[in-house]
Amino acid sequence: MVINVTKNGSLWRQVAVTLVLAVAGTMAAAQAPAYFIKADKVRGAQGAMGPACVPNAVFFGGEMVVFRMVVYDAATGQELKFDDIQERGITATVMIDGVEPIQMFYPPPMEAGEGAPPAAGEGAPPAGGEEGAPPEGPPPGADFFRGPWAIPADFPPGMYGWSIQVTDAQGNTATFEPIGVEAGLPNLIVQPPAN
């Protein structure tokens, strides 16, 4: 059977365009990230040279940096909680220039009364409770990955890049990079320890 391409040229063009679009759509779907990551870093209480749990970019040797992250399903926009993370086998790792990778952890939700007691002078006592009594469960918004890094006192001062890599049991990955990293803006600055 011989097909006259000039007579059926428009048919061939339609078939070719349809195939190209189908392949491109499949590739785009296969390359779309499975997860969306929202992350920041705060000063931890250990060796703090300023207020703890405050977003920060400048830290001193001897301080604790705590990387925090929330992961969302990119297809639905749903924030993933402890059970979802366990079910999908999601792991997260902080990558800092010149530092061994830091495994993040996602603590299980606390039951009522399991929270750590507030530090002296922090917060009001729970309803019907006394000062220093454990709060009822985790504080609002405490459901997130954590990756603490104690900066060694002799760590070289300078500007360091960082990112967070997320992987699930199926091999899906996503990466978080702070705004400005592509332009070379500093996003983690380590100063010598203050004496």
N, CA and C atoms as a LAMMPS dump frame, in Angstrom:
ITEM: TIMESTEP
0
ITEM: NUMBER OF ATOMS
585
ITEM: BOX BOUNDS ff ff ff
-5.0000000000000000e+02 5.0000000000000000e+02
-5.0000000000000000e+02 5.0000000000000000e+02
-5.0000000000000000e+02 5.0000000000000000e+02
ITEM: ATOMS id mol type element x y z
1 1 1 N 0.843 -1.163 0
2 1 2 C 0 0 0
3 1 3 C 0.896 1.236 0
4 2 1 N 0.612 2.168 -0.85
5 2 2 C 1.37 3.391 -0.981
6 2 3 C 0.463 4.547 -0.586
7 3 1 N 0.99 5.402 0.311
8 3 2 C 0.209 6.562 0.754
9 3 3 C 0.8 7.791 0.099
10 4 1 N -0.039 8.568 -0.489
11 4 2 C 0.376 9.797 -1.13
12 4 3 C 0.535 10.856 -0.042
13 5 1 N 1.793 11.183 0.302
14 5 2 C 2.078 12.116 1.382
15 5 3 C 1.577 13.506 1.044
16 6 1 N 1.657 13.916 -0.197
17 6 2 C 1.187 15.262 -0.546
18 6 3 C -0.309 15.359 -0.384
19 7 1 N -1.018 14.288 -0.724
20 7 2 C -2.468 14.301 -0.592
21 7 3 C -2.873 14.203 0.875
22 8 1 N -2.127 13.406 1.645
23 8 2 C -2.454 13.187 3.053
24 8 3 C -1.499 13.946 3.976
25 9 1 N -0.823 14.966 3.474
26 9 2 C 0.151 15.726 4.249
27 9 3 C -0.427 16.327 5.509
28 10 1 N -1.625 16.869 5.423
29 10 2 C -2.219 17.483 6.619
30 10 3 C -2.497 16.426 7.684
31 11 1 N -2.857 15.225 7.263
32 11 2 C -3.089 14.141 8.212
33 11 3 C -1.792 13.794 8.935
34 12 1 N -0.702 13.68 8.207
35 12 2 C 0.577 13.367 8.803
36 12 3 C 1.012 14.46 9.767
37 13 1 N 0.8 15.72 9.392
38 13 2 C 1.149 16.822 10.295
39 13 3 C 0.345 16.729 11.59
40 14 1 N -0.931 16.418 11.488
41 14 2 C -1.774 16.308 12.686
42 14 3 C -1.293 15.165 13.583
43 15 1 N -0.97 14.04 12.95
44 15 2 C -0.484 12.893 13.722
45 15 3 C 0.851 13.242 14.376
46 16 1 N 1.752 13.863 13.637
47 16 2 C 3.066 14.228 14.176
48 16 3 C 2.928 15.216 15.327
49 17 1 N 2.083 16.237 15.17
50 17 2 C 1.881 17.22 16.24
51 17 3 C 1.284 16.555 17.466
52 18 1 N 0.322 15.677 17.269
53 18 2 C -0.302 14.972 18.395
54 18 3 C 0.728 14.125 19.141
55 19 1 N 1.584 13.414 18.405
56 19 2 C 2.612 12.594 19.044
57 19 3 C 3.617 13.447 19.814
58 20 1 N 4.044 14.555 19.218
59 20 2 C 5.001 15.436 19.896
60 20 3 C 4.395 15.983 21.176
61 21 1 N 3.145 16.432 21.131
62 21 2 C 2.486 16.96 22.328
63 21 3 C 2.308 15.885 23.389
64 22 1 N 1.963 14.68 22.959
65 22 2 C 1.782 13.591 23.922
66 22 3 C 3.097 13.265 24.617
67 23 1 N 4.184 13.18 23.861
68 23 2 C 5.493 12.881 24.444
69 23 3 C 5.932 14.02 25.359
70 24 1 N 5.742 15.277 24.917
71 24 2 C 6.133 16.424 25.745
72 24 3 C 5.323 16.46 27.038
73 25 1 N 4.036 16.183 26.963
74 25 2 C 3.186 16.165 28.163
75 25 3 C 3.601 15.079 29.13
76 26 1 N 3.94 13.916 28.593
77 26 2 C 4.386 12.814 29.443
78 26 3 C 5.714 13.149 30.117
79 27 1 N 6.634 13.754 29.366
80 27 2 C 7.929 14.128 29.947
81 27 3 C 7.749 15.198 31.014
82 28 1 N 6.882 16.168 30.768
83 28 2 C 6.652 17.227 31.753
84 28 3 C 6.056 16.647 33.023
85 29 1 N 5.117 15.725 32.875
86 29 2 C 4.504 15.109 34.056
87 29 3 C 5.534 14.281 34.815
88 30 1 N 6.414 13.588 34.079
89 30 2 C 7.425 12.762 34.737
90 30 3 C 8.466 13.617 35.449
91 31 1 N 8.731 14.836 34.962
92 31 2 C 9.743 15.691 35.552
93 31 3 C 9.181 16.643 36.595
94 32 1 N 7.868 16.736 36.698
95 32 2 C 7.268 17.637 37.68
96 32 3 C 7.631 17.162 39.085
97 33 1 N 8.013 18.09 39.967
98 33 2 C 8.366 17.662 41.323
99 33 3 C 7.139 17.113 42.062
100 34 1 N 7.383 16.102 42.851
101 34 2 C 6.298 15.496 43.624
102 34 3 C 5.987 16.31 44.874
103 35 1 N 6.951 17.136 45.302
104 35 2 C 6.802 17.86 46.558
105 35 3 C 7.181 19.328 46.41
106 36 1 N 6.569 20.142 47.242
107 36 2 C 6.914 21.557 47.374
108 36 3 C 7.427 21.731 48.796
109 37 1 N 8.539 22.44 48.952
110 37 2 C 9.177 22.587 50.254
111 37 3 C 9.17 24.056 50.678
112 38 1 N 8.821 24.278 51.927
113 38 2 C 8.923 25.604 52.544
114 38 3 C 9.887 25.447 53.717
115 39 1 N 10.941 26.266 53.752
116 39 2 C 11.956 26.075 54.79
117 39 3 C 12.551 27.402 55.238
118 40 1 N 13.137 27.383 56.431
119 40 2 C 13.892 28.521 56.947
120 40 3 C 14.895 28.006 57.97
121 41 1 N 15.576 28.913 58.627
122 41 2 C 16.521 28.537 59.679
123 41 3 C 16.406 29.549 60.801
124 42 1 N 16.547 29.06 62.022
125 42 2 C 16.43 29.908 63.204
126 42 3 C 17.599 29.634 64.128
127 43 1 N 17.813 30.548 65.071
128 43 2 C 18.842 30.356 66.096
129 43 3 C 18.269 29.43 67.157
130 44 1 N 19.013 28.394 67.501
131 44 2 C 18.616 27.504 68.583
132 44 3 C 19.03 28.079 69.921
133 45 1 N 18.577 27.463 70.99
134 45 2 C 18.874 27.957 72.332
135 45 3 C 20.332 27.691 72.734
136 46 1 N 20.932 26.608 72.214
137 46 2 C 22.301 26.238 72.588
138 46 3 C 23.283 27.309 72.144
139 47 1 N 23.982 27.921 73.079
140 47 2 C 25 28.916 72.785
141 47 3 C 24.482 30.193 72.157
142 48 1 N 23.198 30.45 72.291
143 48 2 C 22.557 31.58 71.602
144 48 3 C 23.187 32.917 71.964
145 49 1 N 23.525 33.687 70.937
146 49 2 C 24.061 35.035 71.109
147 49 3 C 22.964 36.076 70.872
148 50 1 N 21.744 35.622 70.792
149 50 2 C 20.58 36.478 70.567
150 50 3 C 19.335 35.664 70.853
151 51 1 N 18.166 36.211 70.537
152 51 2 C 16.919 35.489 70.817
153 51 3 C 16.855 34.162 70.054
154 52 1 N 16.396 33.111 70.725
155 52 2 C 16.243 31.794 70.103
156 52 3 C 14.931 31.723 69.33
157 53 1 N 14.882 30.805 68.377
158 53 2 C 13.701 30.543 67.543
159 53 3 C 13.299 31.742 66.696
160 54 1 N 14.283 32.533 66.304
161 54 2 C 14.033 33.702 65.465
162 54 3 C 14.736 33.461 64.127
163 55 1 N 14.025 33.623 62.995
164 55 2 C 14.699 33.469 61.705
165 55 3 C 15.919 34.378 61.617
166 56 1 N 16.998 33.834 61.096
167 56 2 C 18.261 34.557 61.118
168 56 3 C 19.142 34.097 59.97
169 57 1 N 20.094 34.929 59.578
170 57 2 C 21.074 34.564 58.558
171 57 3 C 22.495 34.61 59.102
172 58 1 N 22.712 35.302 60.23
173 58 2 C 24.054 35.456 60.794
174 58 3 C 24.124 34.69 62.112
175 59 1 N 25.107 33.797 62.198
176 59 2 C 25.296 32.975 63.389
177 59 3 C 26.761 33.044 63.801
178 60 1 N 27.04 32.718 65.067
179 60 2 C 28.394 32.729 65.605
180 60 3 C 28.836 31.304 65.907
181 61 1 N 30.156 31.067 65.803
182 61 2 C 30.684 29.78 66.203
183 61 3 C 30.22 29.461 67.617
184 62 1 N 29.812 28.221 67.86
185 62 2 C 29.3 27.814 69.167
186 62 3 C 27.79 27.891 69.268
187 63 1 N 27.131 28.548 68.304
188 63 2 C 25.667 28.624 68.325
189 63 3 C 25.063 27.404 67.633
190 64 1 N 23.763 27.241 67.829
191 64 2 C 23 26.178 67.18
192 64 3 C 22.12 26.807 66.107
193 65 1 N 22.197 26.261 64.889
194 65 2 C 21.286 26.641 63.814
195 65 3 C 20.269 25.513 63.711
196 66 1 N 18.99 25.862 63.64
197 66 2 C 17.956 24.847 63.459
198 66 3 C 17.275 25.126 62.126
199 67 1 N 17.459 24.2 61.193
200 67 2 C 16.777 24.278 59.904
201 67 3 C 15.388 23.677 60.089
202 68 1 N 14.373 24.374 59.577
203 68 2 C 12.99 23.904 59.723
204 68 3 C 12.383 23.767 58.329
205 69 1 N 11.514 22.763 58.157
206 69 2 C 10.935 22.533 56.845
207 69 3 C 9.545 21.925 56.951
208 70 1 N 8.672 22.378 56.057
209 70 2 C 7.348 21.787 55.875
210 70 3 C 7.314 21.305 54.437
211 71 1 N 6.77 20.116 54.21
212 71 2 C 6.686 19.559 52.857
213 71 3 C 5.214 19.414 52.461
214 72 1 N 4.937 19.763 51.209
215 72 2 C 3.582 19.705 50.662
216 72 3 C 3.559 18.755 49.471
217 73 1 N 2.426 18.11 49.241
218 73 2 C 2.21 17.339 48.031
219 73 3 C 2.033 18.346 46.902
220 74 1 N 2.884 18.319 45.891
221 74 2 C 2.841 19.315 44.818
222 74 3 C 1.563 19.212 43.991
223 75 1 N 0.993 18.026 43.883
224 75 2 C -0.212 17.846 43.07
225 75 3 C -1.459 18.39 43.757
226 76 1 N -1.534 18.238 45.091
227 76 2 C -2.76 18.637 45.803
228 76 3 C -2.58 19.905 46.63
229 77 1 N -1.336 20.267 46.944
230 77 2 C -1.079 21.419 47.802
231 77 3 C -1.274 21.107 49.274
232 78 1 N -1.537 19.853 49.611
233 78 2 C -1.785 19.448 50.995
234 78 3 C -0.469 19.356 51.769
235 79 1 N -0.445 19.99 52.955
236 79 2 C 0.713 19.849 53.835
237 79 3 C 0.754 18.426 54.356
238 80 1 N 1.917 17.807 54.289
239 80 2 C 2.06 16.43 54.743
240 80 3 C 2.433 16.42 56.223
241 81 1 N 1.71 15.638 56.976
242 81 2 C 1.93 15.516 58.419
243 81 3 C 2.642 14.196 58.712
244 82 1 N 2.837 13.908 59.98
245 82 2 C 3.617 12.757 60.427
246 82 3 C 3.197 11.458 59.745
247 83 1 N 1.909 11.113 59.771
248 83 2 C 1.45 9.844 59.191
249 83 3 C 1.703 9.788 57.685
250 84 1 N 1.465 10.909 56.974
251 84 2 C 1.722 10.958 55.527
252 84 3 C 3.21 10.747 55.241
253 85 1 N 4.049 11.39 56.038
254 85 2 C 5.498 11.307 55.852
255 85 3 C 5.986 9.881 56.09
256 86 1 N 5.46 9.242 57.131
257 86 2 C 5.824 7.852 57.411
258 86 3 C 5.354 6.94 56.285
259 87 1 N 4.125 7.136 55.832
260 87 2 C 3.548 6.298 54.777
261 87 3 C 4.342 6.402 53.474
262 88 1 N 4.795 7.588 53.14
263 88 2 C 5.527 7.812 51.881
264 88 3 C 7.033 7.566 52.026
265 89 1 N 7.495 7.368 53.244
266 89 2 C 8.93 7.136 53.464
267 89 3 C 9.773 8.353 53.133
268 90 1 N 9.286 9.532 53.49
269 90 2 C 9.986 10.778 53.161
270 90 3 C 11.126 11.017 54.141
271 91 1 N 12.291 11.328 53.583
272 91 2 C 13.442 11.733 54.383
273 91 3 C 13.907 13.098 53.886
274 92 1 N 14.569 13.844 54.76
275 92 2 C 15.053 15.181 54.402
276 92 3 C 16.467 15.348 54.942
277 93 1 N 17.3 16.007 54.136
278 93 2 C 18.694 16.207 54.486
279 93 3 C 19.1 17.642 54.201
280 94 1 N 19.748 18.278 55.175
281 94 2 C 20.286 19.628 54.981
282 94 3 C 21.686 19.484 54.403
283 95 1 N 21.941 20.236 53.347
284 95 2 C 23.251 20.26 52.707
285 95 3 C 23.834 21.654 52.899
286 96 1 N 25.005 21.738 53.567
287 96 2 C 25.7 23.01 53.788
288 96 3 C 27.071 22.884 53.152
289 97 1 N 27.489 23.92 52.438
290 97 2 C 28.813 23.901 51.809
291 97 3 C 29.885 23.519 52.827
292 98 1 N 30.653 22.466 52.536
293 98 2 C 31.783 22.076 53.373
294 98 3 C 31.432 21.367 54.668
295 99 1 N 30.171 20.958 54.84
296 99 2 C 29.739 20.297 56.081
297 99 3 C 29.109 18.954 55.714
298 100 1 N 29.3 17.953 56.566
299 100 2 C 28.65 16.662 56.343
300 100 3 C 27.127 16.869 56.305
301 101 1 N 26.407 16.129 55.448
302 101 2 C 24.945 16.271 55.397
303 101 3 C 24.304 16.046 56.767
304 102 1 N 23.255 16.804 57.036
305 102 2 C 22.55 16.743 58.316
306 102 3 C 21.174 16.134 58.086
307 103 1 N 20.918 14.983 58.707
308 103 2 C 19.603 14.348 58.596
309 103 3 C 18.591 15.139 59.415
310 104 1 N 17.472 15.46 58.806
311 104 2 C 16.4 16.135 59.526
312 104 3 C 15.492 15.073 60.143
313 105 1 N 14.707 15.46 61.132
314 105 2 C 13.757 14.531 61.735
315 105 3 C 12.409 15.219 61.87
316 106 1 N 11.365 14.406 61.89
317 106 2 C 9.997 14.887 62.025
318 106 3 C 9.405 14.148 63.224
319 107 1 N 9.286 14.825 64.365
320 107 2 C 8.82 14.126 65.563
321 107 3 C 7.348 13.748 65.459
322 108 1 N 6.987 12.645 66.097
323 108 2 C 5.569 12.266 66.097
324 108 3 C 4.761 13.28 66.892
325 109 1 N 3.471 13.394 66.568
326 109 2 C 2.637 14.341 67.328
327 109 3 C 2.557 13.925 68.79
328 110 1 N 2.484 14.925 69.663
329 110 2 C 2.392 14.647 71.1
330 110 3 C 0.934 14.502 71.508
331 111 1 N 0.719 13.663 72.473
332 111 2 C -0.612 13.528 73.064
333 111 3 C -0.808 14.653 74.072
334 112 1 N -2.028 14.888 74.439
335 112 2 C -2.321 15.933 75.424
336 112 3 C -1.488 15.702 76.678
337 113 1 N -0.826 16.771 77.157
338 113 2 C -0.05 16.695 78.38
339 113 3 C 1.379 16.232 78.198
340 114 1 N 1.799 15.871 76.969
341 114 2 C 3.156 15.371 76.751
342 114 3 C 4.162 16.473 76.43
343 115 1 N 3.71 17.685 76.256
344 115 2 C 4.614 18.76 75.868
345 115 3 C 5.64 19.054 76.944
346 116 1 N 6.742 19.621 76.529
347 116 2 C 7.766 19.998 77.498
348 116 3 C 7.291 21.201 78.291
349 117 1 N 7.61 21.266 79.569
350 117 2 C 7.178 22.421 80.346
351 117 3 C 7.857 23.685 79.822
352 118 1 N 7.148 24.821 79.897
353 118 2 C 7.763 26.053 79.428
354 118 3 C 8.924 26.448 80.334
355 119 1 N 9.888 27.159 79.754
356 119 2 C 11.009 27.649 80.541
357 119 3 C 10.514 28.704 81.514
358 120 1 N 11.289 28.966 82.545
359 120 2 C 10.891 29.935 83.567
360 120 3 C 10.492 31.258 82.923
361 121 1 N 9.319 31.737 83.282
362 121 2 C 8.834 33.024 82.799
363 121 3 C 8.214 32.992 81.42
364 122 1 N 8.122 31.813 80.78
365 122 2 C 7.534 31.735 79.443
366 122 3 C 6.085 31.308 79.516
367 123 1 N 5.226 32.066 78.862
368 123 2 C 3.84 31.664 78.668
369 123 3 C 2.992 31.662 79.917
370 124 1 N 1.689 31.665 79.694
371 124 2 C 0.719 31.6 80.785
372 124 3 C 0.465 30.148 81.139
373 125 1 N 0.078 29.877 82.38
374 125 2 C -0.226 28.493 82.746
375 125 3 C -1.465 28.006 82.002
376 126 1 N -1.571 26.703 81.729
377 126 2 C -2.754 26.176 81.058
378 126 3 C -3.993 26.406 81.918
379 127 1 N -5.139 26.42 81.274
380 127 2 C -6.397 26.637 82.002
381 127 3 C -6.507 25.636 83.142
382 128 1 N -6.719 26.133 84.335
383 128 2 C -6.865 25.27 85.507
384 128 3 C -5.547 24.682 85.983
385 129 1 N -4.436 25.027 85.338
386 129 2 C -3.147 24.455 85.72
387 129 3 C -2.327 25.456 86.505
388 130 1 N -1.137 25.033 86.866
389 130 2 C -0.259 25.922 87.611
390 130 3 C 0.953 26.271 86.76
391 131 1 N 1.644 27.318 87.127
392 131 2 C 2.825 27.76 86.394
393 131 3 C 3.82 26.608 86.274
394 132 1 N 4.36 26.41 85.075
395 132 2 C 5.338 25.356 84.843
396 132 3 C 4.74 24.015 84.498
397 133 1 N 3.393 23.885 84.499
398 133 2 C 2.752 22.62 84.131
399 133 3 C 2.917 22.397 82.634
400 134 1 N 3.021 21.13 82.19
401 134 2 C 3.189 20.868 80.765
402 134 3 C 2.011 21.412 79.96
403 135 1 N 2.266 21.965 78.775
404 135 2 C 1.174 22.431 77.935
405 135 3 C 0.387 21.255 77.387
406 136 1 N -0.775 21.512 76.87
407 136 2 C -1.613 20.474 76.29
408 136 3 C -1.152 20.212 74.86
409 137 1 N -0.305 19.22 74.655
410 137 2 C 0.151 18.871 73.315
411 137 3 C 1.176 19.853 72.777
412 138 1 N 1.536 19.694 71.477
413 138 2 C 2.557 20.57 70.905
414 138 3 C 2.018 21.97 70.691
415 139 1 N 2.897 22.95 70.678
416 139 2 C 2.436 24.303 70.387
417 139 3 C 1.937 24.378 68.948
418 140 1 N 1.036 25.295 68.661
419 140 2 C 0.524 25.408 67.287
420 140 3 C 1.666 25.605 66.299
421 141 1 N 1.569 24.912 65.167
422 141 2 C 2.568 25.048 64.12
423 141 3 C 3.862 24.302 64.367
424 142 1 N 3.904 23.393 65.341
425 142 2 C 5.146 22.681 65.658
426 142 3 C 5.325 21.409 64.836
427 143 1 N 4.434 21.159 63.887
428 143 2 C 4.532 19.961 63.051
429 143 3 C 5.403 20.254 61.841
430 144 1 N 6.719 20.012 61.967
431 144 2 C 7.633 20.25 60.854
432 144 3 C 8.924 19.478 61.068
433 145 1 N 9.663 19.311 59.976
434 145 2 C 10.99 18.707 60.052
435 145 3 C 11.936 19.669 60.758
436 146 1 N 12.923 19.09 61.453
437 146 2 C 13.95 19.883 62.123
438 146 3 C 15.31 19.288 61.788
439 147 1 N 16.283 20.173 61.619
440 147 2 C 17.655 19.737 61.361
441 147 3 C 18.61 20.625 62.12
442 148 1 N 18.953 20.262 63.363
443 148 2 C 19.855 21.106 64.155
444 148 3 C 21.318 20.913 63.76
445 149 1 N 22.056 22.015 63.775
446 149 2 C 23.492 21.98 63.502
447 149 3 C 24.191 22.865 64.522
448 150 1 N 25.012 22.255 65.366
449 150 2 C 25.818 23.01 66.324
450 150 3 C 27.081 23.453 65.593
451 151 1 N 27.227 24.753 65.428
452 151 2 C 28.394 25.281 64.719
453 151 3 C 29.605 25.125 65.638
454 152 1 N 30.627 24.411 65.193
455 152 2 C 31.823 24.291 66.037
456 152 3 C 32.419 25.679 66.303
457 153 1 N 32.957 25.875 67.486
458 153 2 C 33.532 27.175 67.855
459 153 3 C 34.665 27.576 66.911
460 154 1 N 35.38 26.586 66.368
461 154 2 C 36.5 26.891 65.464
462 154 3 C 36.114 26.806 63.986
463 155 1 N 34.799 26.791 63.695
464 155 2 C 34.343 26.706 62.299
465 155 3 C 34.773 27.963 61.547
466 156 1 N 35.311 27.815 60.338
467 156 2 C 35.804 28.984 59.599
468 156 3 C 34.694 30.002 59.311
469 157 1 N 34.91 31.262 59.682
470 157 2 C 33.915 32.284 59.374
471 157 3 C 33.769 32.436 57.863
472 158 1 N 32.581 32.828 57.437
473 158 2 C 32.36 33.046 56.016
474 158 3 C 30.898 32.908 55.649
475 159 1 N 30.644 32.968 54.34
476 159 2 C 29.292 32.819 53.806
477 159 3 C 29.174 31.421 53.209
478 160 1 N 28.108 30.731 53.562
479 160 2 C 27.918 29.346 53.141
480 160 3 C 26.552 29.178 52.486
481 161 1 N 26.529 28.391 51.424
482 161 2 C 25.267 28.031 50.79
483 161 3 C 24.662 26.838 51.494
484 162 1 N 23.347 26.726 51.437
485 162 2 C 22.673 25.567 52.018
486 162 3 C 21.443 25.239 51.186
487 163 1 N 21.012 24.009 51.282
488 163 2 C 19.802 23.554 50.609
489 163 3 C 19.247 22.381 51.396
490 164 1 N 18.036 21.98 51.05
491 164 2 C 17.426 20.803 51.67
492 164 3 C 16.981 19.865 50.561
493 165 1 N 17.369 18.6 50.688
494 165 2 C 17.001 17.552 49.732
495 165 3 C 15.937 16.665 50.371
496 166 1 N 14.853 16.432 49.651
497 166 2 C 13.784 15.549 50.119
498 166 3 C 13.696 14.366 49.164
499 167 1 N 13.578 13.16 49.728
500 167 2 C 13.441 11.941 48.936
501 167 3 C 12.382 11.081 49.588
502 168 1 N 11.592 10.376 48.753
503 168 2 C 10.621 9.442 49.328
504 168 3 C 10.987 8.016 48.927
505 169 1 N 10.234 7.047 49.432
506 169 2 C 10.532 5.636 49.189
507 169 3 C 10.405 5.259 47.719
508 170 1 N 9.652 6.028 46.932
509 170 2 C 9.475 5.748 45.503
510 170 3 C 10.591 6.351 44.651
511 171 1 N 11.49 7.111 45.273
512 171 2 C 12.577 7.736 44.533
513 171 3 C 12.265 9.146 44.062
514 172 1 N 11.082 9.676 44.396
515 172 2 C 10.758 11.065 44.051
516 172 3 C 11.621 11.989 44.898
517 173 1 N 12.056 13.098 44.297
518 173 2 C 12.91 14.038 45.016
519 173 3 C 12.421 15.465 44.821
520 174 1 N 12.843 16.323 45.708
521 174 2 C 12.613 17.765 45.595
522 174 3 C 13.76 18.445 46.33
523 175 1 N 14.082 19.665 45.908
524 175 2 C 15.167 20.421 46.529
525 175 3 C 14.682 21.819 46.861
526 176 1 N 15.027 22.276 48.059
527 176 2 C 14.758 23.654 48.458
528 176 3 C 16.076 24.405 48.438
529 177 1 N 16.075 25.57 47.79
530 177 2 C 17.214 26.483 47.846
531 177 3 C 16.68 27.845 48.244
532 178 1 N 17.332 28.529 49.172
533 178 2 C 16.848 29.839 49.608
534 178 3 C 16.821 30.848 48.459
535 179 1 N 15.938 31.814 48.569
536 179 2 C 15.854 32.888 47.581
537 179 3 C 17.208 33.586 47.499
538 180 1 N 17.646 33.867 46.296
539 180 2 C 18.889 34.589 46.083
540 180 3 C 20.111 33.73 45.894
541 181 1 N 20.002 32.422 46.127
542 181 2 C 21.169 31.554 46.019
543 181 3 C 21.707 31.551 44.587
544 182 1 N 20.815 31.61 43.604
545 182 2 C 21.246 31.621 42.192
546 182 3 C 22.026 32.891 41.867
547 183 1 N 21.704 33.987 42.569
548 183 2 C 22.378 35.267 42.327
549 183 3 C 23.626 35.435 43.197
550 184 1 N 23.931 34.425 44.026
551 184 2 C 25.111 34.491 44.874
552 184 3 C 24.917 35.281 46.154
553 185 1 N 23.655 35.541 46.532
554 185 2 C 23.409 36.277 47.77
555 185 3 C 23.712 35.393 48.973
556 186 1 N 24.307 35.957 50.014
557 186 2 C 24.613 35.144 51.2
558 186 3 C 23.325 34.747 51.905
559 187 1 N 23.279 33.509 52.374
560 187 2 C 22.085 33.081 53.096
561 187 3 C 22.414 32.362 54.393
562 188 1 N 23.68 32.08 54.637
563 188 2 C 24.122 31.543 55.925
564 188 3 C 25.506 32.137 56.168
565 189 1 N 25.575 33.026 57.137
566 189 2 C 26.833 33.712 57.439
567 189 3 C 27.286 33.27 58.825
568 190 1 N 28.511 32.763 58.897
569 190 2 C 29.073 32.329 60.182
570 190 3 C 30.173 33.318 60.567
571 191 1 N 30.036 33.855 61.776
572 191 2 C 31.017 34.802 62.339
573 191 3 C 31.856 34.059 63.394
574 192 1 N 33.032 34.587 63.714
575 192 2 C 33.81 33.969 64.791
576 192 3 C 33.036 34.075 66.106
577 193 1 N 33.299 33.155 67.048
578 193 2 C 32.588 33.232 68.333
579 193 3 C 32.826 34.571 69.023
580 194 1 N 31.77 35.08 69.639
581 194 2 C 31.919 36.309 70.426
582 194 3 C 32.465 35.939 71.788
583 195 1 N 33.415 36.678 72.261
584 195 2 C 34.015 36.363 73.57
585 195 3 C 33.363 37.153 74.636
